[in-house]
Amino acid sequence: MSIEQSILAVLSFWPSTGYNIKAEFEHKAAGLYWGMSYGSIYPKLKKLEEEGLVHPIEQEEGGRKKKLYELTAKGWQEFENWLQLPPAYPIIRDELLMKMSTWHEDMESSILISHLLKRKEKTEDLLGFVKAWPTNGISYISDVGMLSIRYAELRLEAELKWIEESIHALENNHLPKGQDPNGNTEKLLARRRGQSVKGK
C-alpha cells in the first residue's frame, strides 16, 4: 500500500485538509493499519493533484478560508482500482520480537520481563481505544470497516495473552525448548565474551 493510495482512501471518506489527513494517520490505533510520516503527506498531495487524481477546494470556516482536497473522477477510479487489487501480505517490524529472538541466554530475564510489561501497558491502552472507537460519536466506520476493527481487537487480545504466557515462562524458568543443531548458543556466548575481554 503506497502513501498515495492511503491518501486516496482517506479522501474517499470526505474532502479533507492536509492536517485532517495527517490526523487520520497519527491517531492512537493508526499503527495497527498504516504508518506514515507527517512530512510525506503534502508532497504526495501535490503529486496527486498534478496527476489529476485530486483537486483543491476552498471552504470558509469561522471567517477563515482553508484548502480541502477532493477526489476527481479519475481519483475515484484509481481508488476503486486499488480496492480490487489483491492486498500485499503485511510486513511486520517489531523491535520486541527482534530482541527476544536474539536474546543472549546469560542475560537477566528481568530486563526482558520489564520490556514485556511495558508492551502490555501499551497494548491494553490500544485495546481500550479500539473497543471504544465504534461508539466515540466522531469517527466514520462502515459496516465492513467494523470487521477490520474486530480483527484489531482479536490481535490485541491475543498479544496480551502471549505477553502473560511469556512472562510466566520467564519468571518460572519454564521456556519452550528451542533447537541448536550446531551449538550456536555456546559459540555466540564465547564470541561475545572474547570481545568483552579484548575491550578491557
N, C-alpha and C positions, 0 to 999 in steps of 0.2 A: 504494500500500500504506500503510494507516494504522498508527499506533502500536498501536492496539488489535488490529488484525489480526496484526501482528508478534508481540504478546504471546501471542495465542491459538495462533499457530504454534509458539512455543517451548514452551508448556504442553502441546501435543499430544505432545511427546516424553515428558514425565513431569511429575508435580507438582513445582513449584519455588518457592523463596522469591524475594522481590523481588531479593535480592542475586544469586541464581543467574541470574535473567533479565537483570539488569544485566551480568553476566559474559558472557553469550551475545552481547550487543550490543557488547561492548567488546574481544573477543579480536582478535588481530592481523589476521585477514582479514575482520573484520566489515564494514569499509568497502567490500568488494567486493560485499556483498549488501544491506546496510542501514546506516542511520546513525540514532542515537537518543541523546538526552541523558539522563544519569542521573536528573536531576530530573523528567523527564516520566513515568517508569515508575510510581511509586507513585500519583500522582493517577489515572492511567489504570487501574491495577489496581482502585482504589476504584470507579471508574466502571463497570468491567466487573462488579464484584461487585454494585453497585446494580442493574444491568440483568439480573442473574441468569445471567450467562454464565460466571462462575467462583465458586467458594466456597472459603473458607479451611479448612484442616485443620491440626491441631496434631500435631507429631511430636516425640518426645523423642530427643535425641541427646547422649550424654555427660553425662547429668543435666540438660541444659538443654532447654527447650521452644522450638521455633521454628515459625513460621507458614508453611505452604506453601499455594500456590494450585493448585486443580484445576479442570478444565473440568466444567461441568454438562452435562446432556443438551442444553440449549439452546445452551450454548457449543460443544459438538461440532458441532451442526447449523450454527451460524453459521460455524464454521471450515471445514466441508465445503462450505458455500455459497460461501465466498470462494475455495476451491480451484478451483471450477468456473467462476468468472468469468474472462473474458479479462484477462490482466495488462496494465497500462499500460506503454507504452514507457519505458525508464529515462531519467531526466533527469540529465545529466552536468554537474557543476560542477567544472571542472578549472582551477585557477589557472595552472598551467604553460602550458596551451593558450591561455588568455586572454592571457597575457603574450606568447607567441610571435606570436599573431595581431595584436597591437598594437605589436610591437617597432619602434622607430624605426631606420631604415636607417643612421643615422650613430652608433649606439651600439656599444659594444665587444662583439663577438661572444663574447669570452672570458667575459663575465658570463653570457651565455645558456648557454654550454657548461658553466659551473660549475653552473647550475641543472639541466641535463640529467644531469650526473654525480651530483648529489645524488639526483635521481629514480631513476637507475639503481641506486644503492645500496639505496634503499628497495624498489624493485621486486624486486631479487634476493633480499632478505631475505623479502619476502612470498611469492615463488615457492617458496623453500625451505620455508616454513611450510606452504603449500598442498600441496606434494608429500608432506610428512611427515604431514599431517593424517589421512589414512585409516588410518594404521598407528600412531597415537600411543597406542593402548591405552586411551584415555579417551573420545573423542568418539563419539556415536551418529551414524552415517551410513548411510542406507538405500541400497539398490541404485540406485534412481532418483536419490537425492541425489548419488551418485558422478558422475552426468552433469553436475551443476552444478559440481562440483569440477573436472571435466575442462575445462569452459568457463573457469573461473578460471585454470587452468594455461595454456591456449592464449592467453587475453587477456594474461597477464603476459609470456609468451614473445614475443608479437607486440609488446608495448610495448618490451621490451628490444631487439628487432631495430630498431624505429623509432628508439629513442634512439641506437643505434650509427650508423644511417644519417644522422640529423640532425647528430650531432657531426662525422661525416666530411664532410658537406656544408659545415658552418660552418668547419671547420678548413682546408678546401681551397678556400673561396670558390666552391663549386660548387652554389649553391642552385637549386632548380627555378624556372623563370620564372613569376612571378605575372602579374597583369593590373592595369592602372591606366589605364582609358579616359579618365578626367577629370583626369589629372595630380595626383592627390591626394597622392602622396608629397611632391612639392615644396611644395604648399600646406600640408601638415601641418608640414613642417620649417620653413617660413617663419613660420607662426603661432607655433610653439614658440620659434624664435629671437627673434621680435618680443617675446614675453613676457619672455624672458631679458634682453633689452636694457632693457626697462622696469623690470625688477626690480633692476637695478644702481643 
